[in-house]
């Protein structure tokens, strides 16, 4: 505890999530830079290669058509950033991500199974609002059944839940790989386009369902930031402070599963996006308080998505396929933070 005499020598220093004027200034400057980059990338996506003069009626007609991709990025960035930070908090592990629960493996086996059993027409079978709701319901149901079963009882713990999640994800991955080997080249080519995380996979008709789910699930986790700060201290400390640790963990995992199911069903697998966003947010925010981590992680997520989309669209002419750059950059970042000797 800082004494009054010591505080007199350090008038800019105080207790709290941003303990000094320097730290507060650095946080808000970083947040401002990310916000400016987000606006710049968003405007670039609307205006770059737009044949009409900026501000004209034709310009806004074309920009409106492109705005759907920006809305998709906002939804995906919110889902991935909030879900990953919350998941890493309740598991007390900054390496693993919610993907370990098998969401992406389930998405792959559903898409592969549709093509395997129904042919190329199977892709259209899982296209539509009702099919989107079905995929989200299946993913959330699987995760709820998994942690509801494994976290109940005296011997229930998160480590066993994560291990079973890895095993289920590996098993589902093996099933999808087996079916893919039996597909014809044309069927495999069509399927491959669906298995890459791409903004082109999103359909605006999904948004009336996706956005309310994200607002409810993400809103709860953001409003529960103070509880998340306590959960980050560990099970024993949380219980000693009078909070039901198991109940809070299960509620958090439920809302995390909704966010991950929405983003996976919307655009497909983005394996390293959550890890990349959360890791950079921890480093740039440099605070324990989730009230400051969440905004930072969201802006980083949007900047990464918009930047990757802009590069893929205008340099490589692979419109929408952001998963390639994200997995390359995220994979390298993952290895760096695994191998470095500093703290995660």
C-alpha positions as CSV (number, residue, x, y, z in Angstrom):
1,X,0.0,0.0,0.0
2,X,1.4,3.4,-1.0
3,X,2.1,5.8,1.8
4,X,1.1,9.5,1.6
5,X,4.7,10.5,1.8
6,X,5.6,8.2,-1.2
7,X,2.5,9.5,-3.1
8,X,3.8,13.0,-2.6
9,X,7.0,12.1,-4.5
10,X,4.9,10.4,-7.2
11,X,1.9,12.6,-7.7
12,X,1.0,10.9,-11.0
13,X,0.9,7.4,-9.5
14,X,-2.2,5.8,-8.0
15,X,-3.7,2.4,-7.5
16,X,-6.0,0.8,-10.0
17,X,-5.9,-0.9,-13.4
18,X,-4.0,2.0,-15.0
19,X,-1.8,3.0,-12.0
20,X,0.1,6.0,-13.4
21,X,-0.4,8.9,-15.7
22,X,2.2,7.4,-18.1
23,X,0.3,4.1,-18.3
24,X,-3.0,5.8,-18.8
25,X,-1.6,8.1,-21.5
26,X,-0.1,5.1,-23.3
27,X,-3.3,3.1,-23.1
28,X,-5.5,5.9,-24.5
29,X,-3.0,6.8,-27.2
30,X,-2.8,3.1,-28.3
31,X,-6.5,2.9,-28.3
32,X,-6.8,6.1,-30.3
33,X,-4.3,4.8,-32.9
34,X,-6.2,1.5,-33.3
35,X,-9.4,3.4,-33.6
36,X,-7.9,5.6,-36.3
37,X,-6.6,2.5,-38.2
38,X,-10.0,0.9,-37.9
39,X,-11.6,4.0,-39.5
40,X,-8.9,4.2,-42.1
41,X,-9.2,0.5,-43.1
42,X,-13.0,0.7,-43.2
43,X,-12.9,3.8,-45.4
44,X,-10.3,2.1,-47.6
45,X,-12.5,-0.9,-48.1
46,X,-15.4,1.4,-49.1
47,X,-13.4,3.8,-51.3
48,X,-10.5,1.9,-52.8
49,X,-11.0,1.0,-56.4
50,X,-14.5,2.6,-56.2
51,X,-14.9,4.0,-59.8
52,X,-17.3,6.8,-58.6
53,X,-16.1,10.2,-57.2
54,X,-16.0,10.3,-53.4
55,X,-19.2,11.6,-51.9
56,X,-21.3,11.2,-55.1
57,X,-24.5,9.2,-55.2
58,X,-22.9,6.4,-57.2
59,X,-20.0,6.2,-54.7
60,X,-22.4,5.6,-51.8
61,X,-24.4,3.0,-53.8
62,X,-21.2,1.0,-54.3
63,X,-20.0,1.7,-50.7
64,X,-23.3,0.4,-49.4
65,X,-22.8,-2.9,-51.2
66,X,-19.3,-3.2,-49.6
67,X,-20.5,-2.2,-46.2
68,X,-21.8,-5.7,-45.6
69,X,-18.3,-7.0,-45.3
70,X,-17.4,-4.4,-42.7
71,X,-20.5,-5.3,-40.7
72,X,-19.4,-8.9,-40.8
73,X,-15.9,-8.0,-39.6
74,X,-17.4,-6.0,-36.7
75,X,-19.4,-9.1,-35.6
76,X,-16.5,-11.5,-36.0
77,X,-14.1,-9.2,-34.2
78,X,-16.5,-8.8,-31.3
79,X,-17.1,-12.6,-31.1
80,X,-13.5,-13.7,-31.3
81,X,-12.0,-11.0,-29.0
82,X,-14.5,-11.2,-26.2
83,X,-14.8,-15.0,-26.3
84,X,-11.1,-15.6,-26.3
85,X,-10.3,-13.2,-23.5
86,X,-13.1,-14.5,-21.3
87,X,-12.2,-18.1,-22.1
88,X,-8.5,-17.6,-21.2
89,X,-9.6,-15.9,-18.0
90,X,-11.8,-18.7,-16.6
91,X,-9.2,-21.4,-17.7
92,X,-6.3,-19.3,-16.3
93,X,-4.3,-20.0,-19.5
94,X,-3.3,-17.5,-22.1
95,X,-2.2,-20.0,-24.7
96,X,-5.4,-22.0,-25.4
97,X,-8.4,-20.6,-27.2
98,X,-12.1,-21.5,-27.4
99,X,-11.4,-23.4,-30.6
100,X,-10.0,-26.2,-28.3
101,X,-13.7,-27.0,-27.6
102,X,-14.1,-28.4,-31.1
103,X,-16.2,-25.7,-32.7
104,X,-14.2,-25.5,-35.9
105,X,-13.8,-29.3,-36.1
106,X,-17.6,-29.6,-35.8
107,X,-18.0,-27.0,-38.5
108,X,-15.6,-28.9,-40.8
109,X,-17.3,-32.2,-40.3
110,X,-20.8,-30.7,-40.9
111,X,-19.7,-29.1,-44.1
112,X,-17.7,-32.1,-45.3
113,X,-20.5,-34.5,-44.4
114,X,-23.0,-32.4,-46.4
115,X,-20.8,-32.7,-49.6
116,X,-19.9,-36.3,-48.9
117,X,-23.6,-37.5,-48.6
118,X,-25.3,-35.0,-50.9
119,X,-22.6,-34.0,-53.4
120,X,-21.9,-30.4,-54.4
121,X,-25.5,-29.6,-53.8
122,X,-24.9,-30.3,-50.1
123,X,-23.2,-26.9,-49.8
124,X,-26.6,-25.2,-50.5
125,X,-28.3,-27.5,-48.0
126,X,-26.5,-25.6,-45.2
127,X,-27.1,-22.2,-46.7
128,X,-30.0,-20.2,-45.2
129,X,-31.2,-18.7,-42.0
130,X,-32.7,-21.8,-40.6
131,X,-29.6,-23.8,-41.4
132,X,-27.4,-21.1,-39.8
133,X,-29.6,-21.3,-36.6
134,X,-29.2,-25.1,-36.7
135,X,-25.4,-25.0,-36.9
136,X,-25.2,-22.5,-34.1
137,X,-27.6,-24.6,-32.0
138,X,-25.6,-27.8,-32.6
139,X,-22.3,-26.1,-31.6
140,X,-23.8,-24.5,-28.5
141,X,-25.6,-27.7,-27.5
142,X,-22.4,-29.8,-27.8
143,X,-20.4,-27.4,-25.7
144,X,-23.1,-27.0,-23.1
145,X,-23.4,-30.8,-22.8
146,X,-19.6,-31.1,-22.6
147,X,-18.9,-28.7,-19.8
148,X,-22.2,-29.3,-18.1
149,X,-21.2,-32.9,-17.7
150,X,-17.5,-32.5,-17.0
151,X,-17.8,-29.6,-14.6
152,X,-20.5,-31.2,-12.5
153,X,-19.8,-33.4,-9.5
154,X,-17.0,-33.2,-7.0
155,X,-14.3,-34.3,-9.4
156,X,-15.3,-31.9,-12.2
157,X,-12.5,-29.6,-13.3
158,X,-11.6,-27.4,-16.3
159,X,-8.5,-29.4,-17.2
160,X,-10.5,-32.6,-17.8
161,X,-13.0,-30.6,-19.8
162,X,-10.3,-29.2,-22.0
163,X,-8.7,-32.6,-22.5
164,X,-12.0,-34.1,-23.6
165,X,-12.6,-31.1,-25.9
166,X,-9.2,-31.7,-27.6
167,X,-10.0,-35.4,-28.0
168,X,-13.5,-34.7,-29.5
169,X,-12.0,-32.1,-31.8
170,X,-9.3,-34.5,-33.0
171,X,-11.8,-37.2,-33.6
172,X,-14.1,-34.9,-35.6
173,X,-11.1,-33.7,-37.6
174,X,-10.2,-37.3,-38.4
175,X,-13.7,-38.1,-39.6
176,X,-13.8,-35.0,-41.9
177,X,-10.3,-35.8,-43.3
178,X,-11.5,-39.4,-44.0
179,X,-14.6,-38.1,-45.9
180,X,-12.5,-35.6,-47.8
181,X,-10.2,-38.3,-49.2
182,X,-13.3,-40.0,-50.7
183,X,-14.6,-36.9,-52.5
184,X,-14.1,-36.3,-56.2
185,X,-11.7,-33.5,-57.2
186,X,-14.6,-31.2,-58.1
187,X,-16.4,-31.8,-54.8
188,X,-13.2,-31.3,-52.8
189,X,-12.5,-28.0,-54.7
190,X,-16.0,-26.7,-53.8
191,X,-15.6,-27.8,-50.2
192,X,-12.2,-26.3,-49.7
193,X,-13.6,-22.8,-50.4
194,X,-16.0,-23.3,-47.5
195,X,-13.4,-24.5,-45.1
196,X,-11.3,-21.3,-45.3
197,X,-12.3,-18.5,-43.0
198,X,-13.8,-16.0,-45.5
199,X,-15.9,-12.9,-45.3
200,X,-17.5,-14.2,-48.5
201,X,-19.1,-17.0,-46.5
202,X,-21.3,-14.6,-44.6
203,X,-24.8,-13.9,-45.7
204,X,-26.5,-10.6,-44.7
205,X,-29.7,-12.6,-44.1
206,X,-27.9,-14.2,-41.1
207,X,-27.4,-10.8,-39.3
208,X,-30.9,-10.4,-37.8
209,X,-30.1,-13.6,-35.9
210,X,-26.3,-13.2,-35.4
211,X,-26.3,-9.6,-34.1
212,X,-28.8,-10.1,-31.2
213,X,-26.9,-13.2,-30.1
214,X,-23.6,-11.3,-30.1
215,X,-25.1,-8.3,-28.3
216,X,-26.6,-10.6,-25.6
217,X,-23.6,-12.9,-25.1
218,X,-20.9,-10.2,-25.6
219,X,-22.9,-7.7,-23.5
220,X,-23.1,-10.1,-20.6
221,X,-19.4,-10.8,-20.6
222,X,-18.4,-7.1,-20.9
223,X,-20.8,-6.1,-18.1
224,X,-19.4,-8.9,-16.0
225,X,-15.8,-7.5,-16.3
226,X,-15.4,-7.0,-12.5
227,X,-16.4,-10.7,-11.9
228,X,-13.9,-11.7,-14.6
229,X,-11.2,-9.8,-12.8
230,X,-11.9,-11.9,-9.7
231,X,-12.1,-15.2,-11.7
232,X,-8.7,-14.4,-13.0
233,X,-7.3,-14.7,-9.5
234,X,-8.1,-18.4,-9.4
235,X,-10.6,-20.7,-7.9
236,X,-9.6,-20.5,-4.2
237,X,-9.5,-16.7,-4.2
238,X,-12.8,-16.4,-6.0
239,X,-14.5,-18.7,-3.5
240,X,-12.9,-16.9,-0.5
241,X,-14.4,-13.7,-1.9
242,X,-17.9,-15.2,-1.8
243,X,-18.4,-15.9,-5.5
244,X,-19.7,-19.3,-6.7
245,X,-16.8,-20.2,-8.9
246,X,-18.3,-23.1,-10.8
247,X,-21.5,-21.3,-11.6
248,X,-19.7,-18.2,-12.9
249,X,-17.4,-20.4,-15.0
250,X,-20.3,-22.3,-16.5
251,X,-22.2,-19.1,-17.3
252,X,-19.1,-17.6,-18.9
253,X,-18.4,-20.7,-21.0
254,X,-22.1,-20.8,-22.1
255,X,-21.9,-17.2,-23.5
256,X,-18.4,-17.9,-25.0
257,X,-19.9,-20.9,-26.8
258,X,-22.6,-18.7,-28.3
259,X,-20.0,-16.2,-29.6
260,X,-17.8,-18.9,-31.0
261,X,-20.7,-20.7,-32.6
262,X,-21.9,-17.5,-34.3
263,X,-18.6,-16.5,-35.7
264,X,-17.7,-20.1,-36.9
265,X,-21.1,-20.6,-38.6
266,X,-21.0,-17.1,-40.1
267,X,-17.5,-17.1,-41.8
268,X,-15.9,-20.4,-41.1
269,X,-12.8,-21.3,-39.1
270,X,-10.3,-18.6,-38.0
271,X,-8.1,-20.7,-35.9
272,X,-5.5,-18.2,-34.7
273,X,-7.5,-14.9,-34.8
274,X,-8.6,-15.2,-31.2
275,X,-5.2,-16.0,-29.9
276,X,-3.5,-13.2,-31.9
277,X,-6.1,-10.6,-30.8
278,X,-6.0,-11.6,-27.1
279,X,-2.2,-11.8,-26.9
280,X,-1.7,-8.4,-28.5
281,X,-4.4,-6.9,-26.3
282,X,-2.7,-8.1,-23.1
283,X,0.6,-6.6,-24.3
284,X,-0.8,-3.3,-25.4
285,X,-3.4,-2.7,-22.7
286,X,-0.9,-3.9,-20.0
287,X,-3.6,-4.2,-17.3
288,X,-5.6,-6.9,-15.5
289,X,-8.9,-5.1,-15.8
290,X,-11.2,-6.5,-18.5
291,X,-13.0,-3.2,-18.8
292,X,-9.9,-2.0,-20.6
293,X,-8.8,-5.3,-22.3
294,X,-12.1,-5.9,-24.1
295,X,-12.1,-2.6,-26.1
296,X,-8.4,-3.0,-27.0
297,X,-9.0,-6.6,-28.2
298,X,-12.0,-5.6,-30.2
299,X,-10.2,-2.9,-32.1
300,X,-7.2,-5.1,-32.7
301,X,-9.5,-7.8,-34.0
302,X,-11.2,-5.4,-36.4
303,X,-7.9,-3.9,-37.6
304,X,-6.4,-7.4,-38.2
305,X,-9.5,-8.5,-40.1
306,X,-9.9,-5.4,-42.2
307,X,-6.2,-5.2,-42.9
308,X,-6.1,-8.9,-44.0
309,X,-9.2,-8.5,-46.1
310,X,-7.8,-5.3,-47.8
311,X,-4.4,-7.1,-48.6
312,X,-6.1,-10.3,-49.9
313,X,-8.6,-8.3,-52.0
314,X,-6.3,-5.7,-53.6
315,X,-2.9,-7.4,-53.7
316,X,-3.7,-11.1,-54.2
317,X,-7.3,-10.7,-55.7
318,X,-8.5,-13.4,-53.3
319,X,-11.5,-11.5,-52.0
320,X,-12.7,-12.4,-48.6
321,X,-10.2,-15.1,-47.8
322,X,-8.7,-13.6,-44.6
323,X,-7.9,-16.9,-42.9
324,X,-4.7,-17.4,-44.8
325,X,-3.0,-14.2,-43.6
326,X,-4.5,-14.6,-40.1
327,X,-3.3,-18.1,-39.7
328,X,0.2,-17.3,-41.0
329,X,0.6,-14.2,-38.7
330,X,-1.2,-15.8,-35.8
331,X,0.8,-19.0,-36.1
332,X,4.1,-17.1,-36.1
333,X,2.9,-15.1,-33.1
334,X,1.9,-18.2,-31.3
335,X,5.3,-19.8,-31.7
336,X,7.1,-16.6,-30.6
337,X,5.1,-16.3,-27.4
338,X,5.4,-20.1,-26.7
339,X,9.2,-20.0,-27.1
340,X,10.0,-16.6,-25.5
341,X,11.1,-16.6,-21.9
342,X,9.1,-13.6,-20.9
343,X,5.6,-13.7,-19.5
344,X,2.5,-14.4,-21.6
